[in-house]
Amino acid sequence: MYISRHMTSEPITVSPAMLLPEARTLLNEYHFRHLPVVNEQGELVGMLTDRDLRSAYPSSVITDSERRLIYERVENTAVSEIMSTRCVSLDIDSTLDDALHLFDRDQLGALPVLDNNVVVGIFSIRDLTSAYKHLFGVGEKGAVLIGIEDDGSPTIMTRLVTLLEKEEIPFTRVLRTYNEKGGDVIYLRVNTFKIAAVLDLLLDAGFSLKQDWK
């Protein structure tokens, strides 16, 4: 699944010359935490975060005179002075897996999405969780996730799907997971309010449910 289906398109961006108070107003007004910084061609040149801005503004523990001096300096400081220039980004053709890898590796909250280095979107951790929620059917009406012990049989998936289709059990996802320490599991998401009947059907057909379902 591609991030282009879940990203925020045409995100608000700022120029390197914008002064920090104006950038701060944008972040506060729209409740953003990240702003792509672009040149006149819309190409990415940096990223500005709320953390960058907090670091630039004066601490509450300094004296009033020191605070005034810092505020005066900040009011005339451009975004280019504090933005991050070593930016991690996603391509317009990147997948959810690509985004997950970068979020995990670099501990970032959002990533700009580029098409020929031009910013066309922004993809956040919230977008990622929303996308996976949709991908795995979390929150769908009547959706229940069932864990089935994987016996390693090469036909277990075929037998499972055949049974469900034969009995006209509505299901939307079947996911086979592997655990190096054993205990491989097949997760089945069914859309029914008659879950007890589905569990009995699986047991009668010789499938073993995970302990949580017994």
C-alpha positions in Angstrom: 0.0 0.0 0.0 1.4 3.4 -1.0 1.7 6.4 1.3 0.3 8.6 -1.4 -3.2 7.3 -0.5 -2.8 8.4 3.1 -0.5 11.4 3.2 -1.6 15.0 3.6 -1.4 16.5 0.1 -0.3 20.0 -0.6 0.9 20.6 2.9 1.6 24.1 4.3 5.3 25.0 3.7 7.5 27.9 4.7 10.4 29.7 3.0 13.9 29.8 4.5 13.5 33.6 4.8 10.4 33.5 7.0 10.9 34.9 10.4 10.5 32.6 13.4 7.5 34.3 15.0 5.5 33.8 11.8 6.5 30.1 11.6 5.6 29.7 15.2 2.1 31.2 14.6 1.6 28.7 11.8 2.5 25.7 14.0 0.2 26.9 16.8 -2.7 27.8 14.5 -2.8 24.5 12.7 -1.5 22.4 15.5 1.4 21.1 13.4 4.7 19.8 14.7 6.6 19.8 11.4 6.9 22.3 8.6 8.7 21.6 5.3 11.0 24.4 4.2 11.0 24.9 0.5 12.7 27.2 -2.1 10.9 29.2 -4.8 10.6 26.0 -6.9 8.9 24.1 -4.1 12.0 21.9 -3.5 12.8 20.7 -0.1 15.7 22.6 1.6 15.0 21.8 5.2 12.5 20.9 8.0 11.4 23.0 10.9 9.9 21.4 14.0 8.2 22.6 17.1 11.2 21.4 19.0 13.5 23.7 16.9 11.3 26.6 17.8 11.2 25.8 21.5 15.0 25.6 21.6 15.2 29.1 19.9 12.9 30.8 22.4 14.0 31.8 25.8 13.8 29.6 28.9 11.5 30.5 31.7 14.3 30.3 34.3 16.4 33.2 32.9 16.1 36.8 34.0 13.6 39.3 32.4 16.5 41.3 30.8 18.0 38.1 29.3 14.6 37.1 28.0 14.0 40.4 26.3 17.3 40.2 24.5 16.6 36.7 23.2 13.1 37.7 22.1 14.5 40.6 20.1 17.0 38.3 18.5 14.4 35.6 17.7 12.0 38.1 16.2 14.6 38.9 13.5 15.8 35.3 13.0 14.9 33.5 9.8 13.8 29.9 9.6 17.0 29.1 7.7 19.0 29.8 10.9 17.5 26.9 12.9 16.0 24.5 10.4 17.4 21.0 9.9 19.0 20.6 6.5 19.8 16.9 6.7 16.3 15.8 5.9 14.9 12.3 5.7 12.1 12.1 3.2 9.8 9.7 1.3 9.2 9.4 -2.4 5.8 9.7 -3.9 6.0 5.9 -4.7 7.0 4.9 -1.2 5.1 2.2 0.7 3.8 2.0 4.2 6.6 -0.4 4.9 9.2 2.2 3.7 7.6 4.8 6.1 7.6 2.4 9.0 11.2 1.6 8.5 12.2 5.3 8.5 10.0 6.2 11.5 11.5 3.3 13.5 15.1 4.0 12.4 15.2 7.8 12.8 12.6 8.3 15.5 10.8 11.0 13.5 7.2 12.2 13.8 6.6 13.2 10.2 8.3 12.9 6.8 8.0 15.1 3.7 6.9 13.4 0.6 8.8 14.3 -2.6 8.2 14.1 -6.3 11.4 15.1 -8.1 12.5 16.8 -4.9 9.3 19.0 -4.9 7.3 18.7 -1.7 3.9 17.2 -2.6 2.8 15.9 0.8 3.7 15.1 4.4 3.2 11.7 6.1 3.0 11.5 9.8 3.0 8.7 12.5 -0.7 9.4 12.8 -1.2 8.8 9.1 0.8 5.6 9.4 -1.4 4.2 12.2 -4.5 5.3 10.4 -3.4 3.5 7.3 -2.5 0.2 9.1 -5.8 0.5 11.0 -7.6 0.5 7.6 -5.3 -2.1 6.2 -6.1 -4.6 9.0 -9.7 -3.7 9.4 -9.5 -2.4 12.9 -12.8 -0.8 14.0 -14.9 -2.2 11.2 -18.5 -3.0 12.2 -18.7 -6.5 13.6 -15.0 -7.2 13.0 -13.3 -9.7 15.3 -9.7 -10.9 15.2 -9.2 -14.6 15.8 -5.9 -16.3 16.5 -5.4 -19.8 15.1 -2.3 -21.9 15.9 -0.2 -22.6 12.8 0.7 -26.3 12.6 3.1 -25.7 9.7 1.0 -27.6 7.3 1.4 -26.4 3.7 -2.3 -26.6 3.2 -3.6 -24.9 6.4 -4.3 -21.6 4.7 -6.1 -23.3 1.8 -8.2 -25.4 4.3 -9.0 -22.4 6.4 -10.2 -20.2 3.5 -12.1 -23.1 1.8 -14.0 -23.7 5.1 -14.9 -20.1 5.5 -16.1 -19.7 1.9 -18.0 -23.0 2.0 -19.8 -21.9 5.2 -20.3 -18.3 3.9 -18.5 -16.8 6.8 -17.6 -13.2 6.0 -13.9 -12.5 6.4 -11.7 -9.7 5.2 -8.1 -10.5 6.3 -6.0 -13.7 6.8 -2.5 -13.0 8.1 0.2 -15.7 8.7 2.9 -14.7 11.1 6.1 -16.4 12.0 7.9 -16.6 15.4 11.5 -17.9 15.5 10.8 -19.3 19.0 7.8 -21.2 17.8 4.1 -20.6 18.3 3.4 -19.4 14.7 -0.1 -17.8 14.4 -2.6 -17.2 11.7 -4.8 -14.2 12.4 -8.2 -14.2 10.9 -10.5 -11.2 10.9 -14.2 -12.1 10.5 -17.1 -9.7 10.2 -19.9 -11.3 12.1 -21.8 -10.9 15.4 -22.1 -14.7 15.7 -18.5 -15.2 16.8 -19.3 -18.2 19.0 -20.6 -20.1 16.0 -17.5 -19.3 14.0 -15.2 -20.5 16.9 -17.2 -23.8 17.1 -16.9 -24.3 13.4 -13.1 -23.8 13.4 -12.7 -26.3 16.3 -15.0 -28.9 14.7 -12.8 -28.6 11.5 -9.7 -29.4 13.5 -8.2 -26.0 13.9 -6.6 -25.1 17.2 -7.3 -21.6 18.6 -4.8 -19.6 20.5 -5.2 -19.8 24.3 -7.0 -16.5 24.5 -9.9 -17.9 22.5 -10.3 -21.3 24.3 
